[in-house]
Amino acid sequence: MIGSIVVGIDGSDTAARAAQRAAELANALGAKVHLVSAYKPMSGARVGGEPGPEAAQWTVQRSMHADSVLEQAAVRMRNAGLDVHCHAVNGDPAEALLNVADEENADLILVGNRGMTGARRMLGSVPNKLSHHANCDVMIVATS
């Protein structure tokens, strides 16, 4: 039985399609959805010495973007009656998904197939990394 689904979103059309598929599954199975958006803080410009307040400002803006992406998707899913939890995570997208899946004892990680073709397929992608390191099932949906 699938009771908890983790899905990564980043504001892209392909991630929105993956989130839609996760919502369909969650609705059919009565599962919780954990939306994950990873971000990396941008460093402030430095002339010398320690970074100034600009560095903190960029960090906040990046995490605020992740929060905004999460909230937009969560509202749509909650309006459809789903139990949704949001996770804005500082770091690598694949690691963020793996960590949330472990923390929440997820039964499934669902991602789009973005990055599964061309050079990125050989060099690594989020779906590829998940398929090799997840402690739960991984579903890669056709989104591109």
C-alpha positions as CSV (number, residue, x, y, z in Angstrom):
1,M,0.0,0.0,0.0
2,I,1.3,3.5,-0.9
3,G,0.5,5.9,2.0
4,S,3.0,8.6,1.3
5,I,4.3,10.1,-1.9
6,V,7.3,12.5,-2.2
7,V,7.4,14.6,-5.4
8,G,10.0,17.2,-6.4
9,I,8.9,20.5,-7.9
10,D,10.8,23.4,-9.1
11,G,8.3,25.6,-10.9
12,S,9.0,24.1,-14.3
13,D,6.3,22.7,-16.6
14,T,7.7,19.2,-16.3
15,A,7.7,19.3,-12.5
16,A,4.1,20.5,-12.7
17,R,3.2,17.4,-14.8
18,A,5.0,15.2,-12.2
19,A,3.1,16.9,-9.4
20,Q,-0.2,16.3,-11.3
21,R,0.6,12.6,-11.6
22,A,1.4,12.5,-7.9
23,A,-1.9,14.1,-7.1
24,E,-3.8,11.6,-9.2
25,L,-2.1,8.7,-7.5
26,A,-2.6,10.2,-4.0
27,N,-6.3,10.8,-4.7
28,A,-6.7,7.2,-6.0
29,L,-4.8,5.7,-3.1
30,G,-5.7,8.1,-0.2
31,A,-2.0,8.9,0.2
32,K,-0.3,11.9,1.7
33,V,1.8,14.1,-0.6
34,H,5.1,15.6,0.4
35,L,6.1,18.4,-2.0
36,V,9.9,19.1,-2.1
37,S,11.6,22.1,-3.6
38,A,15.4,22.3,-3.3
39,Y,17.2,25.6,-3.5
40,K,20.8,26.7,-3.2
41,P,21.6,30.1,-1.6
42,M,23.4,32.5,-3.9
43,S,26.6,34.0,-2.5
44,G,26.7,37.8,-2.1
45,A,29.4,39.6,-4.0
46,R,32.5,40.2,-2.0
47,V,35.2,42.8,-2.4
48,G,37.0,41.7,0.8
49,G,36.2,40.5,4.3
50,E,33.0,38.7,5.3
51,P,29.9,38.8,3.1
52,G,27.6,41.6,3.9
53,P,23.9,41.6,4.3
54,E,23.5,41.1,0.6
55,A,24.4,37.5,1.0
56,A,21.6,36.9,3.5
57,Q,19.2,38.8,1.3
58,W,19.9,36.5,-1.7
59,T,19.5,33.4,0.6
60,V,16.1,34.6,1.7
61,Q,15.0,35.3,-1.9
62,R,16.0,31.9,-3.1
63,S,14.2,30.1,-0.3
64,M,11.2,32.4,-0.7
65,H,11.0,31.3,-4.4
66,A,11.0,27.6,-3.2
67,D,8.3,28.4,-0.7
68,S,6.2,30.2,-3.4
69,V,6.5,27.2,-5.8
70,L,5.6,24.8,-3.0
71,E,2.6,26.9,-1.8
72,Q,1.1,27.2,-5.3
73,A,1.2,23.5,-5.9
74,A,0.0,22.8,-2.4
75,V,-3.0,25.0,-2.7
76,R,-4.1,23.2,-5.9
77,M,-3.7,19.8,-4.2
78,R,-5.4,20.8,-1.0
79,N,-8.3,22.2,-3.0
80,A,-8.6,18.7,-4.5
81,G,-8.9,17.3,-1.0
82,L,-5.4,16.0,-0.6
83,D,-3.2,15.9,2.6
84,V,-0.2,17.9,1.5
85,H,3.1,18.8,3.3
86,C,5.7,21.2,1.9
87,H,9.5,20.9,2.3
88,A,11.8,23.7,1.1
89,V,15.3,22.2,1.3
90,N,18.6,23.9,1.0
91,G,20.8,21.7,-1.2
92,D,21.0,19.2,-4.1
93,P,17.6,18.3,-5.5
94,A,18.2,14.5,-5.5
95,E,19.6,14.6,-2.0
96,A,16.6,16.7,-0.8
97,L,14.1,14.2,-2.2
98,L,16.0,11.2,-0.7
99,N,16.3,12.9,2.7
100,V,12.6,13.9,2.9
101,A,11.6,10.4,1.7
102,D,13.6,8.8,4.5
103,E,12.4,11.3,7.1
104,E,8.8,10.8,6.2
105,N,9.0,7.0,5.6
106,A,7.7,7.6,2.1
107,D,6.5,4.6,0.0
108,L,7.1,6.3,-3.3
109,I,9.2,9.1,-4.8
110,L,7.7,10.4,-8.0
111,V,9.7,12.5,-10.5
112,G,9.6,13.5,-14.1
113,N,12.0,12.2,-16.7
114,R,13.7,15.5,-17.2
115,G,17.5,15.0,-17.6
116,M,17.1,11.4,-18.7
117,T,18.2,12.0,-22.3
118,G,21.4,13.3,-24.0
119,A,24.6,14.1,-22.1
120,R,22.8,14.5,-18.7
121,R,21.8,10.8,-19.0
122,M,25.5,9.9,-19.0
123,L,26.6,12.4,-16.5
124,G,23.8,11.9,-14.0
125,S,20.4,13.3,-13.3
126,V,18.0,13.6,-10.5
127,P,15.9,10.6,-11.7
128,N,19.0,8.5,-12.2
129,K,20.4,9.3,-8.8
130,L,17.1,8.5,-7.1
131,S,16.8,5.2,-8.9
132,H,20.1,4.1,-7.5
133,H,19.9,5.4,-4.0
134,A,16.2,5.5,-2.8
135,N,15.1,3.3,0.1
136,C,11.6,3.2,-1.4
137,D,10.0,2.8,-4.8
138,V,10.7,5.4,-7.5
139,M,8.3,6.3,-10.3
140,I,9.7,8.2,-13.2
141,V,6.9,9.7,-15.3
142,A,7.1,10.9,-18.9
143,T,7.0,14.7,-18.6
144,S,9.2,15.9,-21.4
